[in-house]
Amino acid sequence: MQSGVGMLIEEDSVPVKAEVKAACEILGLDPLFVANEGKLVCICEQEAAKPLLAVMRAHPLGRDAAMIGEVIEDGNRFVQMRTGFGGRRIVDWPVGEQLPRIC
């Protein structure tokens, strides 16, 4: 990463629908790497996060908008995920395709 910073994502904060979570568990897939249309990852200043979320949630298609993590300066420069168990793992770049795109 050119920026010299990393990111820490809170696994429990990532909005994944129950049916998607269940299908991924059955198929052994990571929902972060399954094709999904209409999703947005927005990086903004911390002070802007709450007002931005309020605007996004005001629209019916943005009702599940969530703050899922933060930019960190821990010297690692990786995207990391804090798991539901409190540990951390590096979010690797996907290799190949988990599922072929249907559309």
Distance bins in CASP14 RR format, pairs under 12 A and 6 or more apart:
PFRMAT RR
TARGET T0000
AUTHOR 0000-0000-0000
RMODE 2
METHOD distances of the structure
MODEL  1
1 7 0 0 0 0 1 0 0 0 0 0 0
1 71 0 0 0 0 0 1 0 0 0 0 0
1 72 0 0 0 0 0 1 0 0 0 0 0
1 73 0 0 0 0 0 1 0 0 0 0 0
1 75 0 0 0 0 0 1 0 0 0 0 0
1 76 0 0 0 0 1 0 0 0 0 0 0
1 77 1 0 1 0 0 0 0 0 0 0 0
1 78 1 0 0 1 0 0 0 0 0 0 0
1 79 0 0 0 0 1 0 0 0 0 0 0
1 93 0 0 0 0 0 1 0 0 0 0 0
2 77 0 0 0 0 1 0 0 0 0 0 0
3 43 0 0 0 0 0 1 0 0 0 0 0
3 71 0 0 0 0 1 0 0 0 0 0 0
3 72 0 0 0 0 0 1 0 0 0 0 0
3 73 0 0 0 0 1 0 0 0 0 0 0
3 75 0 0 0 0 0 1 0 0 0 0 0
3 77 1 0 0 1 0 0 0 0 0 0 0
3 78 0 0 0 0 0 1 0 0 0 0 0
3 79 0 0 0 0 0 1 0 0 0 0 0
4 71 0 0 0 0 1 0 0 0 0 0 0
4 72 0 0 0 0 0 1 0 0 0 0 0
4 73 1 0 0 1 0 0 0 0 0 0 0
4 74 0 0 0 0 0 1 0 0 0 0 0
4 75 1 0 0 1 0 0 0 0 0 0 0
4 76 0 0 0 0 1 0 0 0 0 0 0
4 77 1 0 1 0 0 0 0 0 0 0 0
4 78 0 0 0 0 0 1 0 0 0 0 0
5 43 0 0 0 0 0 1 0 0 0 0 0
5 70 0 0 0 0 1 0 0 0 0 0 0
5 71 1 0 1 0 0 0 0 0 0 0 0
5 72 1 0 0 1 0 0 0 0 0 0 0
5 73 1 0 1 0 0 0 0 0 0 0 0
5 74 0 0 0 0 1 0 0 0 0 0 0
5 75 0 0 0 0 1 0 0 0 0 0 0
5 76 0 0 0 0 1 0 0 0 0 0 0
5 77 1 0 0 1 0 0 0 0 0 0 0
5 78 0 0 0 0 0 1 0 0 0 0 0
5 79 0 0 0 0 0 1 0 0 0 0 0
5 80 0 0 0 0 0 1 0 0 0 0 0
6 43 0 0 0 0 0 1 0 0 0 0 0
6 69 0 0 0 0 0 1 0 0 0 0 0
6 70 0 0 0 0 1 0 0 0 0 0 0
6 71 1 0 0 1 0 0 0 0 0 0 0
6 72 1 0 1 0 0 0 0 0 0 0 0
6 73 1 0 0 1 0 0 0 0 0 0 0
6 74 1 0 0 1 0 0 0 0 0 0 0
6 75 1 0 0 1 0 0 0 0 0 0 0
6 76 1 0 0 1 0 0 0 0 0 0 0
6 77 1 0 1 0 0 0 0 0 0 0 0
6 78 1 0 0 1 0 0 0 0 0 0 0
6 79 1 0 0 1 0 0 0 0 0 0 0
6 80 1 0 0 1 0 0 0 0 0 0 0
6 81 0 0 0 0 0 1 0 0 0 0 0
6 88 0 0 0 0 0 1 0 0 0 0 0
6 90 0 0 0 0 0 1 0 0 0 0 0
6 91 0 0 0 0 0 1 0 0 0 0 0
7 41 0 0 0 0 1 0 0 0 0 0 0
7 43 0 0 0 0 1 0 0 0 0 0 0
7 68 0 0 0 0 1 0 0 0 0 0 0
7 69 1 0 0 1 0 0 0 0 0 0 0
7 70 1 0 0 1 0 0 0 0 0 0 0
7 71 1 0 1 0 0 0 0 0 0 0 0
7 72 1 0 0 1 0 0 0 0 0 0 0
7 73 0 0 0 0 0 1 0 0 0 0 0
7 74 0 0 0 0 0 1 0 0 0 0 0
7 76 0 0 0 0 1 0 0 0 0 0 0
7 77 0 0 0 0 1 0 0 0 0 0 0
7 78 1 0 0 1 0 0 0 0 0 0 0
7 79 1 0 1 0 0 0 0 0 0 0 0
7 80 1 0 0 1 0 0 0 0 0 0 0
7 81 0 0 0 0 1 0 0 0 0 0 0
7 82 0 0 0 0 0 1 0 0 0 0 0
7 88 0 0 0 0 0 1 0 0 0 0 0
7 90 0 0 0 0 0 1 0 0 0 0 0
7 91 0 0 0 0 1 0 0 0 0 0 0
8 67 0 0 0 0 0 1 0 0 0 0 0
8 68 0 0 0 0 1 0 0 0 0 0 0
8 69 1 0 1 0 0 0 0 0 0 0 0
8 70 1 0 1 0 0 0 0 0 0 0 0
8 71 0 0 0 0 1 0 0 0 0 0 0
8 72 1 0 1 0 0 0 0 0 0 0 0
8 73 0 0 0 0 0 1 0 0 0 0 0
8 74 0 0 0 0 1 0 0 0 0 0 0
8 75 0 0 0 0 0 1 0 0 0 0 0
8 76 0 0 0 0 1 0 0 0 0 0 0
8 77 0 0 0 0 0 1 0 0 0 0 0
8 78 0 0 0 0 1 0 0 0 0 0 0
8 79 0 0 0 0 1 0 0 0 0 0 0
8 80 1 0 1 0 0 0 0 0 0 0 0
8 81 1 0 0 1 0 0 0 0 0 0 0
8 82 1 0 0 1 0 0 0 0 0 0 0
8 83 0 0 0 0 0 1 0 0 0 0 0
8 86 0 0 0 0 0 1 0 0 0 0 0
8 87 0 0 0 0 0 1 0 0 0 0 0
8 88 1 0 0 1 0 0 0 0 0 0 0
8 89 0 0 0 0 0 1 0 0 0 0 0
8 90 0 0 0 0 0 1 0 0 0 0 0
8 91 0 0 0 0 1 0 0 0 0 0 0
9 15 0 0 0 0 0 1 0 0 0 0 0
9 32 0 0 0 0 1 0 0 0 0 0 0
9 41 0 0 0 0 1 0 0 0 0 0 0
9 43 0 0 0 0 0 1 0 0 0 0 0
9 66 0 0 0 0 0 1 0 0 0 0 0
9 67 0 0 0 0 0 1 0 0 0 0 0
9 68 1 0 1 0 0 0 0 0 0 0 0
9 69 1 0 1 0 0 0 0 0 0 0 0
9 70 0 0 0 0 1 0 0 0 0 0 0
9 71 0 0 0 0 0 1 0 0 0 0 0
9 72 0 0 0 0 0 1 0 0 0 0 0
9 78 0 0 0 0 0 1 0 0 0 0 0
9 79 1 0 0 1 0 0 0 0 0 0 0
9 80 1 0 0 1 0 0 0 0 0 0 0
9 81 1 0 1 0 0 0 0 0 0 0 0
9 82 1 0 0 1 0 0 0 0 0 0 0
9 83 0 0 0 0 1 0 0 0 0 0 0
9 84 0 0 0 0 0 1 0 0 0 0 0
9 88 0 0 0 0 1 0 0 0 0 0 0
9 89 0 0 0 0 1 0 0 0 0 0 0
9 90 0 0 0 0 0 1 0 0 0 0 0
9 91 1 0 0 1 0 0 0 0 0 0 0
10 66 0 0 0 0 1 0 0 0 0 0 0
10 67 0 0 0 0 1 0 0 0 0 0 0
10 68 1 0 1 0 0 0 0 0 0 0 0
10 69 1 0 1 0 0 0 0 0 0 0 0
10 70 0 0 0 0 1 0 0 0 0 0 0
10 72 0 0 0 0 0 1 0 0 0 0 0
10 80 0 0 0 0 0 1 0 0 0 0 0
10 81 1 0 0 1 0 0 0 0 0 0 0
10 82 1 0 1 0 0 0 0 0 0 0 0
10 83 0 0 0 0 1 0 0 0 0 0 0
10 84 0 0 0 0 1 0 0 0 0 0 0
10 86 0 0 0 0 1 0 0 0 0 0 0
10 87 0 0 0 0 0 1 0 0 0 0 0
10 88 0 0 0 0 0 1 0 0 0 0 0
11 21 0 0 0 0 0 1 0 0 0 0 0
11 30 0 0 0 0 0 1 0 0 0 0 0
11 31 0 0 0 0 0 1 0 0 0 0 0
11 32 0 0 0 0 1 0 0 0 0 0 0
11 66 0 0 0 0 0 1 0 0 0 0 0
11 68 0 0 0 0 1 0 0 0 0 0 0
11 69 0 0 0 0 1 0 0 0 0 0 0
11 80 0 0 0 0 0 1 0 0 0 0 0
11 81 1 0 1 0 0 0 0 0 0 0 0
11 82 1 0 0 1 0 0 0 0 0 0 0
11 83 1 0 1 0 0 0 0 0 0 0 0
11 84 1 0 1 0 0 0 0 0 0 0 0
11 85 0 0 0 0 1 0 0 0 0 0 0
11 86 0 0 0 0 1 0 0 0 0 0 0
11 87 0 0 0 0 1 0 0 0 0 0 0
11 88 0 0 0 0 1 0 0 0 0 0 0
11 89 0 0 0 0 1 0 0 0 0 0 0
11 91 0 0 0 0 1 0 0 0 0 0 0
12 21 0 0 0 0 0 1 0 0 0 0 0
12 66 0 0 0 0 0 1 0 0 0 0 0
12 68 0 0 0 0 1 0 0 0 0 0 0
12 69 0 0 0 0 0 1 0 0 0 0 0
12 81 0 0 0 0 0 1 0 0 0 0 0
12 82 0 0 0 0 1 0 0 0 0 0 0
12 83 0 0 0 0 1 0 0 0 0 0 0
12 84 1 0 1 0 0 0 0 0 0 0 0
12 85 0 0 0 0 0 1 0 0 0 0 0
12 86 0 0 0 0 1 0 0 0 0 0 0
12 87 0 0 0 0 0 1 0 0 0 0 0
13 53 0 0 0 0 0 1 0 0 0 0 0
13 64 0 0 0 0 0 1 0 0 0 0 0
13 65 0 0 0 0 0 1 0 0 0 0 0
13 66 1 0 1 0 0 0 0 0 0 0 0
13 67 1 0 0 1 0 0 0 0 0 0 0
13 68 1 0 1 0 0 0 0 0 0 0 0
13 69 1 0 0 1 0 0 0 0 0 0 0
13 70 0 0 0 0 0 1 0 0 0 0 0
13 81 0 0 0 0 0 1 0 0 0 0 0
13 82 0 0 0 0 1 0 0 0 0 0 0
13 83 0 0 0 0 0 1 0 0 0 0 0
13 84 0 0 0 0 0 1 0 0 0 0 0
14 20 0 0 0 0 0 1 0 0 0 0 0
14 21 0 0 0 0 0 1 0 0 0 0 0
14 30 0 0 0 0 0 1 0 0 0 0 0
14 31 1 0 0 1 0 0 0 0 0 0 0
14 32 1 0 0 1 0 0 0 0 0 0 0
14 36 0 0 0 0 0 1 0 0 0 0 0
14 39 0 0 0 0 0 1 0 0 0 0 0
14 41 0 0 0 0 0 1 0 0 0 0 0
14 64 0 0 0 0 0 1 0 0 0 0 0
14 65 0 0 0 0 0 1 0 0 0 0 0
14 66 1 0 0 1 0 0 0 0 0 0 0
14 67 0 0 0 0 0 1 0 0 0 0 0
14 68 1 0 1 0 0 0 0 0 0 0 0
14 69 0 0 0 0 1 0 0 0 0 0 0
14 81 0 0 0 0 1 0 0 0 0 0 0
14 82 0 0 0 0 0 1 0 0 0 0 0
14 83 0 0 0 0 0 1 0 0 0 0 0
14 84 0 0 0 0 0 1 0 0 0 0 0
14 91 0 0 0 0 0 1 0 0 0 0 0
15 21 0 0 0 0 0 1 0 0 0 0 0
15 31 0 0 0 0 0 1 0 0 0 0 0
15 32 0 0 0 0 0 1 0 0 0 0 0
15 36 0 0 0 0 0 1 0 0 0 0 0
15 39 0 0 0 0 1 0 0 0 0 0 0
15 40 0 0 0 0 0 1 0 0 0 0 0
15 41 0 0 0 0 0 1 0 0 0 0 0
15 53 0 0 0 0 0 1 0 0 0 0 0
15 56 0 0 0 0 0 1 0 0 0 0 0
15 57 0 0 0 0 0 1 0 0 0 0 0
15 62 0 0 0 0 1 0 0 0 0 0 0
15 63 0 0 0 0 1 0 0 0 0 0 0
15 64 1 0 1 0 0 0 0 0 0 0 0
15 65 1 0 0 1 0 0 0 0 0 0 0
15 66 1 0 1 0 0 0 0 0 0 0 0
15 67 0 0 0 0 0 1 0 0 0 0 0
15 68 1 0 0 1 0 0 0 0 0 0 0
16 22 0 0 0 0 1 0 0 0 0 0 0
16 23 0 0 0 0 0 1 0 0 0 0 0
16 24 1 0 0 1 0 0 0 0 0 0 0
16 25 0 0 0 0 0 1 0 0 0 0 0
16 29 0 0 0 0 0 1 0 0 0 0 0
16 30 0 0 0 0 0 1 0 0 0 0 0
16 31 1 0 1 0 0 0 0 0 0 0 0
16 32 0 0 0 0 1 0 0 0 0 0 0
16 33 0 0 0 0 0 1 0 0 0 0 0
16 34 0 0 0 0 1 0 0 0 0 0 0
16 36 0 0 0 0 1 0 0 0 0 0 0
16 39 0 0 0 0 0 1 0 0 0 0 0
16 64 0 0 0 0 1 0 0 0 0 0 0
16 66 0 0 0 0 0 1 0 0 0 0 0
16 68 0 0 0 0 0 1 0 0 0 0 0
17 23 0 0 0 0 1 0 0 0 0 0 0
17 24 0 0 0 0 0 1 0 0 0 0 0
17 31 0 0 0 0 1 0 0 0 0 0 0
17 34 0 0 0 0 0 1 0 0 0 0 0
17 36 0 0 0 0 1 0 0 0 0 0 0
17 39 0 0 0 0 0 1 0 0 0 0 0
17 64 0 0 0 0 1 0 0 0 0 0 0
18 24 0 0 0 0 0 1 0 0 0 0 0
18 25 0 0 0 0 0 1 0 0 0 0 0
18 31 0 0 0 0 0 1 0 0 0 0 0
19 25 0 0 0 0 0 1 0 0 0 0 0
19 26 0 0 0 0 0 1 0 0 0 0 0
19 31 0 0 0 0 0 1 0 0 0 0 0
20 26 0 0 0 0 0 1 0 0 0 0 0
20 27 0 0 0 0 0 1 0 0 0 0 0
20 29 0 0 0 0 1 0 0 0 0 0 0
20 30 0 0 0 0 0 1 0 0 0 0 0
20 31 1 0 1 0 0 0 0 0 0 0 0
20 32 0 0 0 0 0 1 0 0 0 0 0
20 34 1 0 0 1 0 0 0 0 0 0 0
20 35 0 0 0 0 0 1 0 0 0 0 0
20 36 0 0 0 0 1 0 0 0 0 0 0
20 39 0 0 0 0 0 1 0 0 0 0 0
20 64 0 0 0 0 0 1 0 0 0 0 0
20 99 0 0 0 0 0 1 0 0 0 0 0
21 27 0 0 0 0 0 1 0 0 0 0 0
21 28 0 0 0 0 0 1 0 0 0 0 0
21 29 0 0 0 0 0 1 0 0 0 0 0
21 30 0 0 0 0 0 1 0 0 0 0 0
21 31 1 0 0 1 0 0 0 0 0 0 0
21 32 0 0 0 0 0 1 0 0 0 0 0
21 34 0 0 0 0 0 1 0 0 0 0 0
22 28 0 0 0 0 0 1 0 0 0 0 0
22 29 0 0 0 0 0 1 0 0 0 0 0
22 31 0 0 0 0 0 1 0 0 0 0 0
23 29 1 0 0 1 0 0 0 0 0 0 0
23 30 0 0 0 0 0 1 0 0 0 0 0
23 31 0 0 0 0 1 0 0 0 0 0 0
23 34 0 0 0 0 1 0 0 0 0 0 0
23 98 0 0 0 0 0 1 0 0 0 0 0
23 99 0 0 0 0 0 1 0 0 0 0 0
24 30 1 0 0 1 0 0 0 0 0 0 0
24 31 1 0 1 0 0 0 0 0 0 0 0
24 32 0 0 0 0 1 0 0 0 0 0 0
24 33 0 0 0 0 1 0 0 0 0 0 0
24 34 1 0 0 1 0 0 0 0 0 0 0
24 36 0 0 0 0 0 1 0 0 0 0 0
24 98 0 0 0 0 1 0 0 0 0 0 0
24 99 0 0 0 0 1 0 0 0 0 0 0
25 31 0 0 0 0 1 0 0 0 0 0 0
25 34 0 0 0 0 0 1 0 0 0 0 0
27 33 0 0 0 0 0 1 0 0 0 0 0
27 34 0 0 0 0 1 0 0 0 0 0 0
27 98 0 0 0 0 1 0 0 0 0 0 0
27 99 0 0 0 0 1 0 0 0 0 0 0
28 34 0 0 0 0 0 1 0 0 0 0 0
28 98 0 0 0 0 1 0 0 0 0 0 0
28 99 0 0 0 0 0 1 0 0 0 0 0
29 35 0 0 0 0 0 1 0 0 0 0 0
29 36 0 0 0 0 0 1 0 0 0 0 0
29 94 0 0 0 0 0 1 0 0 0 0 0
29 97 0 0 0 0 0 1 0 0 0 0 0
29 98 1 0 1 0 0 0 0 0 0 0 0
29 99 1 0 0 1 0 0 0 0 0 0 0
30 81 0 0 0 0 1 0 0 0 0 0 0
30 89 0 0 0 0 0 1 0 0 0 0 0
30 91 0 0 0 0 1 0 0 0 0 0 0
30 92 0 0 0 0 1 0 0 0 0 0 0
30 94 0 0 0 0 1 0 0 0 0 0 0
30 95 0 0 0 0 0 1 0 0 0 0 0
30 98 1 0 0 1 0 0 0 0 0 0 0
30 99 0 0 0 0 0 1 0 0 0 0 0
31 39 0 0 0 0 0 1 0 0 0 0 0
31 81 0 0 0 0 0 1 0 0 0 0 0
31 91 0 0 0 0 0 1 0 0 0 0 0
31 98 0 0 0 0 1 0 0 0 0 0 0
31 99 0 0 0 0 0 1 0 0 0 0 0
32 39 0 0 0 0 0 1 0 0 0 0 0
32 41 0 0 0 0 0 1 0 0 0 0 0
32 68 0 0 0 0 0 1 0 0 0 0 0
32 79 0 0 0 0 1 0 0 0 0 0 0
32 81 0 0 0 0 1 0 0 0 0 0 0
32 89 0 0 0 0 0 1 0 0 0 0 0
32 91 1 0 0 1 0 0 0 0 0 0 0
32 92 0 0 0 0 1 0 0 0 0 0 0
32 93 0 0 0 0 0 1 0 0 0 0 0
32 94 0 0 0 0 1 0 0 0 0 0 0
32 98 0 0 0 0 1 0 0 0 0 0 0
33 91 0 0 0 0 1 0 0 0 0 0 0
33 92 0 0 0 0 1 0 0 0 0 0 0
33 93 0 0 0 0 1 0 0 0 0 0 0
33 94 1 0 1 0 0 0 0 0 0 0 0
33 95 0 0 0 0 1 0 0 0 0 0 0
33 96 0 0 0 0 1 0 0 0 0 0 0
33 97 0 0 0 0 1 0 0 0 0 0 0
33 98 1 0 1 0 0 0 0 0 0 0 0
33 99 0 0 0 0 1 0 0 0 0 0 0
34 94 0 0 0 0 1 0 0 0 0 0 0
34 97 0 0 0 0 1 0 0 0 0 0 0
34 98 1 0 1 0 0 0 0 0 0 0 0
34 99 1 0 0 1 0 0 0 0 0 0 0
34 100 0 0 0 0 0 1 0 0 0 0 0
34 101 0 0 0 0 0 1 0 0 0 0 0
34 102 0 0 0 0 0 1 0 0 0 0 0
35 94 0 0 0 0 0 1 0 0 0 0 0
35 96 0 0 0 0 0 1 0 0 0 0 0
35 97 0 0 0 0 1 0 0 0 0 0 0
35 98 0 0 0 0 1 0 0 0 0 0 0
35 99 1 0 0 1 0 0 0 0 0 0 0
35 100 0 0 0 0 1 0 0 0 0 0 0
35 101 1 0 1 0 0 0 0 0 0 0 0
35 102 0 0 0 0 1 0 0 0 0 0 0
35 103 0 0 0 0 1 0 0 0 0 0 0
36 98 0 0 0 0 0 1 0 0 0 0 0
36 99 0 0 0 0 0 1 0 0 0 0 0
36 101 0 0 0 0 0 1 0 0 0 0 0
36 103 0 0 0 0 0 1 0 0 0 0 0
37 61 0 0 0 0 0 1 0 0 0 0 0
37 101 0 0 0 0 1 0 0 0 0 0 0
37 102 0 0 0 0 0 1 0 0 0 0 0
37 103 0 0 0 0 1 0 0 0 0 0 0
38 61 0 0 0 0 1 0 0 0 0 0 0
38 62 0 0 0 0 0 1 0 0 0 0 0
38 64 0 0 0 0 0 1 0 0 0 0 0
38 65 0 0 0 0 0 1 0 0 0 0 0
39 61 0 0 0 0 0 1 0 0 0 0 0
39 62 0 0 0 0 0 1 0 0 0 0 0
39 64 0 0 0 0 1 0 0 0 0 0 0
39 65 0 0 0 0 0 1 0 0 0 0 0
39 66 0 0 0 0 0 1 0 0 0 0 0
39 68 0 0 0 0 0 1 0 0 0 0 0
40 52 0 0 0 0 0 1 0 0 0 0 0
40 53 0 0 0 0 0 1 0 0 0 0 0
40 56 0 0 0 0 1 0 0 0 0 0 0
40 59 0 0 0 0 0 1 0 0 0 0 0
40 61 0 0 0 0 0 1 0 0 0 0 0
40 62 0 0 0 0 1 0 0 0 0 0 0
40 64 0 0 0 0 0 1 0 0 0 0 0
40 65 0 0 0 0 1 0 0 0 0 0 0
40 66 0 0 0 0 0 1 0 0 0 0 0
40 68 0 0 0 0 0 1 0 0 0 0 0
41 65 0 0 0 0 0 1 0 0 0 0 0
41 66 0 0 0 0 0 1 0 0 0 0 0
41 67 0 0 0 0 0 1 0 0 0 0 0
41 68 0 0 0 0 1 0 0 0 0 0 0
41 69 0 0 0 0 0 1 0 0 0 0 0
41 79 0 0 0 0 0 1 0 0 0 0 0
41 91 0 0 0 0 0 1 0 0 0 0 0
42 48 0 0 0 0 1 0 0 0 0 0 0
42 49 0 0 0 0 1 0 0 0 0 0 0
42 52 1 0 0 1 0 0 0 0 0 0 0
42 53 0 0 0 0 1 0 0 0 0 0 0
42 55 0 0 0 0 0 1 0 0 0 0 0
42 56 0 0 0 0 1 0 0 0 0 0 0
42 62 0 0 0 0 0 1 0 0 0 0 0
42 65 0 0 0 0 1 0 0 0 0 0 0
42 66 0 0 0 0 0 1 0 0 0 0 0
42 67 0 0 0 0 1 0 0 0 0 0 0
42 68 0 0 0 0 0 1 0 0 0 0 0
42 69 0 0 0 0 0 1 0 0 0 0 0
43 49 0 0 0 0 1 0 0 0 0 0 0
43 52 0 0 0 0 0 1 0 0 0 0 0
43 67 0 0 0 0 0 1 0 0 0 0 0
43 68 0 0 0 0 0 1 0 0 0 0 0
43 69 0 0 0 0 1 0 0 0 0 0 0
43 70 0 0 0 0 1 0 0 0 0 0 0
43 71 1 0 0 1 0 0 0 0 0 0 0
43 79 0 0 0 0 0 1 0 0 0 0 0
44 50 0 0 0 0 0 1 0 0 0 0 0
44 51 0 0 0 0 1 0 0 0 0 0 0
44 52 1 0 1 0 0 0 0 0 0 0 0
44 53 0 0 0 0 1 0 0 0 0 0 0
44 55 0 0 0 0 0 1 0 0 0 0 0
44 56 0 0 0 0 0 1 0 0 0 0 0
44 67 0 0 0 0 1 0 0 0 0 0 0
44 69 0 0 0 0 0 1 0 0 0 0 0
44 70 0 0 0 0 0 1 0 0 0 0 0
44 71 0 0 0 0 1 0 0 0 0 0 0
45 51 0 0 0 0 0 1 0 0 0 0 0
45 52 0 0 0 0 1 0 0 0 0 0 0
45 70 0 0 0 0 0 1 0 0 0 0 0
45 71 0 0 0 0 1 0 0 0 0 0 0
46 52 0 0 0 0 0 1 0 0 0 0 0
46 53 0 0 0 0 0 1 0 0 0 0 0
46 67 0 0 0 0 1 0 0 0 0 0 0
46 69 0 0 0 0 0 1 0 0 0 0 0
46 70 1 0 0 1 0 0 0 0 0 0 0
46 71 0 0 0 0 1 0 0 0 0 0 0
46 72 0 0 0 0 0 1 0 0 0 0 0
48 54 0 0 0 0 0 1 0 0 0 0 0
48 55 0 0 0 0 0 1 0 0 0 0 0
48 56 0 0 0 0 0 1 0 0 0 0 0
48 67 0 0 0 0 0 1 0 0 0 0 0
49 55 0 0 0 0 0 1 0 0 0 0 0
49 56 0 0 0 0 0 1 0 0 0 0 0
49 65 0 0 0 0 0 1 0 0 0 0 0
49 66 0 0 0 0 0 1 0 0 0 0 0
49 67 1 0 1 0 0 0 0 0 0 0 0
49 68 0 0 0 0 0 1 0 0 0 0 0
49 69 0 0 0 0 1 0 0 0 0 0 0
49 70 0 0 0 0 1 0 0 0 0 0 0
49 71 0 0 0 0 0 1 0 0 0 0 0
50 56 0 0 0 0 0 1 0 0 0 0 0
50 57 0 0 0 0 0 1 0 0 0 0 0
50 65 0 0 0 0 0 1 0 0 0 0 0
50 66 0 0 0 0 0 1 0 0 0 0 0
50 67 0 0 0 0 1 0 0 0 0 0 0
51 57 0 0 0 0 0 1 0 0 0 0 0
51 58 0 0 0 0 0 1 0 0 0 0 0
51 65 0 0 0 0 0 1 0 0 0 0 0
51 67 0 0 0 0 0 1 0 0 0 0 0
52 58 0 0 0 0 0 1 0 0 0 0 0
52 62 0 0 0 0 0 1 0 0 0 0 0
52 65 0 0 0 0 1 0 0 0 0 0 0
52 66 0 0 0 0 0 1 0 0 0 0 0
52 67 0 0 0 0 1 0 0 0 0 0 0
53 59 0 0 0 0 0 1 0 0 0 0 0
53 62 0 0 0 0 1 0 0 0 0 0 0
53 63 0 0 0 0 0 1 0 0 0 0 0
53 64 0 0 0 0 0 1 0 0 0 0 0
53 65 1 0 1 0 0 0 0 0 0 0 0
53 66 1 0 0 1 0 0 0 0 0 0 0
53 67 1 0 0 1 0 0 0 0 0 0 0
53 68 0 0 0 0 0 1 0 0 0 0 0
54 62 0 0 0 0 0 1 0 0 0 0 0
54 63 0 0 0 0 0 1 0 0 0 0 0
54 65 0 0 0 0 1 0 0 0 0 0 0
54 67 0 0 0 0 0 1 0 0 0 0 0
55 62 0 0 0 0 1 0 0 0 0 0 0
55 65 0 0 0 0 1 0 0 0 0 0 0
56 62 1 0 1 0 0 0 0 0 0 0 0
56 63 0 0 0 0 1 0 0 0 0 0 0
56 64 0 0 0 0 1 0 0 0 0 0 0
56 65 1 1 0 0 0 0 0 0 0 0 0
56 66 0 0 0 0 1 0 0 0 0 0 0
56 67 0 0 0 0 0 1 0 0 0 0 0
57 63 1 0 1 0 0 0 0 0 0 0 0
57 64 0 0 0 0 1 0 0 0 0 0 0
57 65 1 0 1 0 0 0 0 0 0 0 0
57 66 0 0 0 0 1 0 0 0 0 0 0
57 67 0 0 0 0 0 1 0 0 0 0 0
58 65 0 0 0 0 1 0 0 0 0 0 0
59 65 0 0 0 0 1 0 0 0 0 0 0
68 79 0 0 0 0 0 1 0 0 0 0 0
68 81 0 0 0 0 1 0 0 0 0 0 0
68 82 0 0 0 0 0 1 0 0 0 0 0
68 91 0 0 0 0 0 1 0 0 0 0 0
69 79 0 0 0 0 1 0 0 0 0 0 0
69 80 0 0 0 0 1 0 0 0 0 0 0
69 81 0 0 0 0 1 0 0 0 0 0 0
69 82 0 0 0 0 1 0 0 0 0 0 0
69 91 0 0 0 0 0 1 0 0 0 0 0
70 79 0 0 0 0 0 1 0 0 0 0 0
70 80 0 0 0 0 0 1 0 0 0 0 0
70 82 0 0 0 0 0 1 0 0 0 0 0
71 77 0 0 0 0 0 1 0 0 0 0 0
71 78 0 0 0 0 0 1 0 0 0 0 0
71 79 0 0 0 0 0 1 0 0 0 0 0
71 80 0 0 0 0 0 1 0 0 0 0 0
72 78 0 0 0 0 1 0 0 0 0 0 0
72 79 0 0 0 0 1 0 0 0 0 0 0
72 80 1 0 0 1 0 0 0 0 0 0 0
72 82 0 0 0 0 0 1 0 0 0 0 0
72 88 0 0 0 0 0 1 0 0 0 0 0
74 80 0 0 0 0 1 0 0 0 0 0 0
74 88 0 0 0 0 0 1 0 0 0 0 0
76 88 0 0 0 0 1 0 0 0 0 0 0
76 90 0 0 0 0 1 0 0 0 0 0 0
76 91 0 0 0 0 0 1 0 0 0 0 0
77 90 0 0 0 0 0 1 0 0 0 0 0
78 88 0 0 0 0 1 0 0 0 0 0 0
78 89 0 0 0 0 1 0 0 0 0 0 0
78 90 1 0 1 0 0 0 0 0 0 0 0
78 91 1 0 0 1 0 0 0 0 0 0 0
78 92 0 0 0 0 1 0 0 0 0 0 0
78 93 0 0 0 0 0 1 0 0 0 0 0
79 88 0 0 0 0 0 1 0 0 0 0 0
79 89 0 0 0 0 0 1 0 0 0 0 0
79 90 1 0 0 1 0 0 0 0 0 0 0
79 91 1 0 1 0 0 0 0 0 0 0 0
79 92 0 0 0 0 1 0 0 0 0 0 0
79 93 0 0 0 0 1 0 0 0 0 0 0
80 86 0 0 0 0 0 1 0 0 0 0 0
80 87 0 0 0 0 1 0 0 0 0 0 0
80 88 1 0 1 0 0 0 0 0 0 0 0
80 89 1 0 0 1 0 0 0 0 0 0 0
80 90 1 0 1 0 0 0 0 0 0 0 0
80 91 1 0 0 1 0 0 0 0 0 0 0
80 92 0 0 0 0 0 1 0 0 0 0 0
81 87 0 0 0 0 1 0 0 0 0 0 0
81 88 1 0 0 1 0 0 0 0 0 0 0
81 89 1 0 1 0 0 0 0 0 0 0 0
81 90 1 0 0 1 0 0 0 0 0 0 0
81 91 1 0 1 0 0 0 0 0 0 0 0
81 92 0 0 0 0 0 1 0 0 0 0 0
82 88 1 0 1 0 0 0 0 0 0 0 0
82 89 0 0 0 0 1 0 0 0 0 0 0
82 90 0 0 0 0 0 1 0 0 0 0 0
82 91 0 0 0 0 0 1 0 0 0 0 0
83 89 1 0 0 1 0 0 0 0 0 0 0
83 90 0 0 0 0 0 1 0 0 0 0 0
83 91 0 0 0 0 0 1 0 0 0 0 0
END
